[in-house]
């Protein structure tokens, strides 16, 4: 049986290769291939090429495992394991050459559903900054091989909080309304534009907390594990698993302060 540490080595190796490929494609010039949920929700040719590179590499290394990717969908698993992939998280940043995008690869046990899966290993690679965030279940979190940990003992009024917005204009207005209320209750709010990096930011102490609604499984599969292994509590509505309705990541003491503040707002959307 392959250990979690061995699965992480596969994830990190392929993520590094894919990130280098995507970075070269960025330097060559970005070509928009399509829009998805809205005109602002773009897909570049590099998104598709990078995902295919990852999918081919995983198929060669782990042919019995399943696959769930942002651009090419899913493939069934014969092993009980599925690789959950965002080939370029932060595509708009990538398009504008803002150095806040990453390749995210995780491997999960069970159905590829955040409500029930168990994440075994994950890697998030930002090649522009040369940063590789990694974790496997029970093994702690690391940045470029060095252990990282969340900030603890932070009171909500002193918390630097990350968040994100959906692509639909109406959704963004509702999300911005909460930010407008919350910004006077915390140190400040950051909107980086890549959920995987937000979660890794919490893990590395660059953010004290992060919350968002509307994430897809591939947006948070690797980053959530990295945050958890760095000491964060990652949860959704009612304290259950994070899903597209809500994700909150912070040290447990800060989560106790932030989660009750944002949950009623998002619960009211149901």
BELDA-V939782 format. One line per field, one symbol per residue. ss: DSSP state (~ for helix, > for strand, _ for the rest). phi: phi as a letter, one per 20 degrees, with the letter a starting at -180 (. if undefined). burial: + if it has 24 or more other C-alpha atoms within 12 Angstrom, else -. Layout:
ss: ???
phi: ???
burial: ???
//
This chain:
ss: ___~~~~~~~~~~~~~~~~~~~~~~~~~___>>>>______>>>~~~~~~~~~~~~~~~~~____>>>>___>>>_____>>>>>>>>>_~~~~~~_____>>>>>>>>________>>>>>>>>>____>>>>>>____>>>__>>________~~~_>>>______~~~~~~~~~~~~~~_____>>>____~~~~~~~~~_____>>>>____~~~~~~~~~~~~~__>>>>_~~~___>__>>>>>>~~~~~~~~~~~~~~~~___
phi: .fffffffffgfffffffffffffffffoecfeaddfbfeeecegfgfffffgfffffffecfeeebccfedmdbfdddndcedcdfbenffggfemefcbbecccccdnffcgfcfceeabcccdffemdcebacgndmdbclnefcbffdmeegfdeedebbcfefffffffffffgffffedcfacdceobfffgffffgemecebbbadnfegffcgffffffffeoeedbcgmmfffbfeacccaggffgfeegffefgffffff
burial: ---++-+++++++++++++++++-++---+-----------++++++++++++++-++---+--+++++++++-+-+--++++++++++++++++---+++++++++++++++++-++++++++++++--+++++++-+++++----+++++-+++--+++++++++-------+--++--++--+-++++++++++++++++++++++++++++++++++++++++++++++++++-+-++++++++++++-++++++-+++-++----
//
